[in-house]
């Protein structure tokens, strides 16, 4: 059983929802990213989505685009991100880590080498934003041989037949995008999300995580009612943007700085 599968199994037995924060590795620097990962676990993160930077993050809004720019200014590479996960695993063998990003850096590294190095580093899953399921077979075969989970996005505009195909190809969980547009957008329609999430749950056997547009404890609670997990990205990245790249932050300082994440965790548990 993978770490991701085990995580959802344990949460289900406790009647709890998974809290999945996203951060861009290397923003503002790799040492801070490592301490942030540990601080997020303390704040209640069940799974961490770790973004690897790419120069053209087309699905992301300004908040995460700026985070990627800050990371690239530190010369962060995909290899550095794998080393970051390996360093995280020295202390934490339980919290699943999902790499999230774009296909180009993986292609540059090579599918086989990426999958092998990711598994060795302690990565649990991969979400490639710009890899459509119709073109994913080559990478999927390599990833599954390495026992990594492959997570796909389902959008509000995805038709039912394609959504079913995505669910069949996915493992770990399915990421439902709660709104049309890029990350950080604000036009969240809860009723529309409820209808689409319920439809997706009717034929998808995997846990469903909902992301995009979750900015506070209130929206975390509302969307947590509709899924097995919530994914929080821009709200956290906005907090990280306030950190200085040359300052050495302790985990305790970072935990206090991202107290919004603990508030979201509490809201989920109290729901």
Secondary structure as GFF3:
##gff-version 3
##sequence-region A 1 271
A	DSSP	alpha_helix	3	13	.	.	.	ID=ss1
A	DSSP	beta_strand	18	24	.	.	.	ID=ss2
A	DSSP	alpha_helix	30	42	.	.	.	ID=ss3
A	DSSP	beta_strand	47	51	.	.	.	ID=ss4
A	DSSP	alpha_helix	62	73	.	.	.	ID=ss5
A	DSSP	alpha_helix	78	89	.	.	.	ID=ss6
A	DSSP	beta_strand	96	101	.	.	.	ID=ss7
A	DSSP	alpha_helix	103	109	.	.	.	ID=ss8
A	DSSP	alpha_helix	111	121	.	.	.	ID=ss9
A	DSSP	beta_strand	125	128	.	.	.	ID=ss10
A	DSSP	three_ten_helix	133	135	.	.	.	ID=ss11
A	DSSP	alpha_helix	137	145	.	.	.	ID=ss12
A	DSSP	beta_strand	149	150	.	.	.	ID=ss13
A	DSSP	beta_strand	153	154	.	.	.	ID=ss14
A	DSSP	alpha_helix	160	169	.	.	.	ID=ss15
A	DSSP	beta_strand	173	177	.	.	.	ID=ss16
A	DSSP	alpha_helix	190	201	.	.	.	ID=ss17
A	DSSP	beta_strand	207	211	.	.	.	ID=ss18
A	DSSP	alpha_helix	217	224	.	.	.	ID=ss19
A	DSSP	beta_strand	229	232	.	.	.	ID=ss20
A	DSSP	alpha_helix	234	240	.	.	.	ID=ss21
A	DSSP	alpha_helix	251	257	.	.	.	ID=ss22
A	DSSP	alpha_helix	259	270	.	.	.	ID=ss23
###
